[in-house]
């Protein structure tokens, strides 16, 4: 059976999809994956994937005139193979458009009440109600099981990432994230880096934007033994995480990837909900605040107007000492 999976982004969402893919692959189902071009190197390392179809919607939107020929070629590739079923695991209008263009006998996705964008559900011949208050990994495993008519395994999630790495004594600090309200206070990163050095580990700071680079440099300047590494590709970042002694990070795609790689991973939560998107893996834990307003799931803190020297009050209960104790318990 050939199944076309549409899950194009983002990194955390792709990681959350891997256990569902592994459930299907274990049953002999051939999974073909449509994914944004930047994530192809990761999907290529997923055990059992039959083929990968790169999309480039992010780039195509920036240069629509120059990208038309490439976009047409993408549509032709969607039509070039007949699939027994298509699963839109993203539930967006964009992914639903891809679903309607593909050559598939059966199109499946979330129903109107549970798709991320309700209009997307009209693209599917079969729709399933997957409660939105469940963890993302469970929702996707259920969607696959219902779509492909098998009993969802009760086993812990398997991610199927084939990444070989030599272990080292680094503690990778993932301080970057897309929401300002998800940023752990800079002083906390300094303190956790100091704890790492005191306990014989080398704190390594990764970054992806100029703002993150500047923060990483400021932290490293305060802690002898801390190191800022050069900006990495996704493949290089995966290798760095796979070889680390451990990872402490905020709610971000790279932290999810770390837990999927089986590294001891502590994910620090503030406004977002660990029950919905917390990291899972054989050696991972989530730290959530103990404050009435959390999780608010908001990009804007209602308690304080954030500046460079303030942070959401929910993080006051998610201290470096607490994060370090959680990390030590995983080692």
URCORZI-V254838 format. One record per pair of residues at least 6 apart in sequence whose ideal C-beta (glycine too) atoms are under 6 Angstrom apart, sorted by the first residue. I is the first residue (numbers start at 1). GAP is how many residues later the second one is. D is the distance in whole Angstrom. If there is no record, write none. Layout:
<<I;GAP;D> <I;GAP;D>>
This chain:
<<1;28;5> <1;83;5> <2;28;5> <2;81;5> <2;82;5> <3;26;6> <3;28;5> <3;82;5> <4;28;5> <4;79;4> <4;82;5> <4;98;6> <4;100;6> <5;26;6> <5;28;5> <5;82;5> <6;28;5> <6;82;5> <6;89;5> <6;92;5> <6;93;6> <7;10;5> <7;82;4> <7;83;5> <8;27;5> <8;28;5> <8;47;5> <9;27;5> <10;243;6> <11;242;3> <12;241;4> <12;244;4> <14;25;6> <15;241;4> <15;242;5> <15;245;5> <16;120;4> <16;121;5> <17;72;6> <17;123;5> <18;141;4> <18;142;6> <19;118;5> <19;122;6> <19;138;3> <19;139;6> <20;120;4> <20;121;5> <20;124;4> <21;10;5> <22;136;5> <22;138;4> <23;118;6> <23;130;6> <24;7;6> <24;120;5> <25;6;6> <25;23;3> <27;123;6> <30;20;4> <31;18;6> <32;18;5> <32;19;5> <33;10;5> <33;16;6> <33;19;5> <34;19;5> <34;21;6> <34;64;6> <35;8;5> <36;19;6> <37;17;4> <37;19;5> <40;12;6> <40;14;5> <41;193;5> <41;194;5> <42;192;6> <43;9;5> <45;116;6> <45;117;5> <45;118;6> <46;114;5> <47;113;4> <47;115;6> <53;24;6> <60;7;4> <60;11;6> <75;26;5> <78;23;5> <78;24;4> <79;24;5> <82;21;5> <83;21;4> <84;21;6> <85;21;4> <86;13;6> <86;16;5> <86;18;4> <86;21;5> <87;21;5> <87;60;5> <88;7;5> <88;11;5> <88;21;4> <89;51;6> <91;19;5> <91;24;4> <91;25;4> <91;29;5> <92;24;6> <92;25;5> <92;28;6> <93;24;5> <93;26;6> <93;27;5> <96;24;4> <96;27;4> <99;8;5> <99;24;5> <100;23;5> <106;19;6> <107;17;5> <107;18;5> <108;16;6> <108;18;5> <108;39;4> <109;15;4> <110;20;6> <111;10;5> <111;16;4> <111;18;5> <112;6;5> <112;9;4> <114;15;6> <114;16;5> <114;18;5> <115;6;5> <121;6;5> <128;18;5> <130;9;5> <130;12;5> <130;13;5> <135;141;6> <136;141;5> <137;20;5> <137;143;6> <141;11;5> <142;10;6> <145;7;4> <157;123;6> <159;101;4> <161;99;6> <161;100;6> <163;75;6> <163;79;4> <165;74;6> <165;77;4> <165;78;4> <166;77;6> <167;76;6> <168;75;5> <169;32;5> <169;33;6> <169;76;5> <170;32;5> <170;34;5> <170;74;5> <171;25;4> <171;30;4> <171;32;5> <171;75;5> <172;32;5> <172;72;5> <172;75;5> <173;30;6> <173;32;5> <173;75;6> <174;75;3> <174;78;6> <174;80;5> <174;81;5> <175;14;5> <176;31;6> <176;32;6> <176;36;4> <177;73;5> <177;75;4> <179;120;5> <180;126;6> <181;90;5> <181;118;6> <181;120;5> <181;131;5> <182;68;5> <182;69;5> <182;88;6> <184;66;5> <184;84;5> <185;126;4> <188;132;5> <189;30;5> <190;29;5> <190;32;5> <191;129;4> <192;128;4> <193;10;4> <193;30;4> <193;33;5> <194;29;5> <195;129;5> <196;7;4> <197;28;4> <201;44;6> <203;23;4> <204;23;5> <204;25;6> <205;11;4> <205;23;5> <207;6;4> <207;9;5> <216;12;5> <217;11;6> <220;6;4> <220;8;5> <241;17;5> <241;20;6> <242;19;5> <244;19;6> <246;18;4> <246;81;6> <247;11;4> <247;16;5> <247;18;5> <248;18;5> <248;75;6> <249;6;4> <249;18;6> <250;18;5> <251;18;6> <251;21;5> <255;12;5> <255;24;6> <256;23;5> <258;7;5> <259;6;4> <259;20;4> <259;22;4> <259;25;4> <260;21;6> <262;19;6> <262;20;5> <264;19;5> <264;66;4> <264;67;6> <265;14;6> <265;19;4> <266;19;6> <266;57;5> <266;60;5> <266;61;5> <267;12;4> <267;19;5> <268;19;5> <268;50;5> <269;17;6> <269;19;5> <270;42;5> <270;44;5> <270;45;5> <271;24;6> <271;25;5> <271;27;6> <272;23;6> <273;22;4> <274;12;4> <274;14;5> <278;8;4> <283;47;5> <285;41;5> <287;31;5> <287;39;6> <289;25;4> <289;28;5> <289;29;5> <290;27;5> <291;23;5> <294;20;4> <301;11;5> <303;10;5> <304;6;6>>
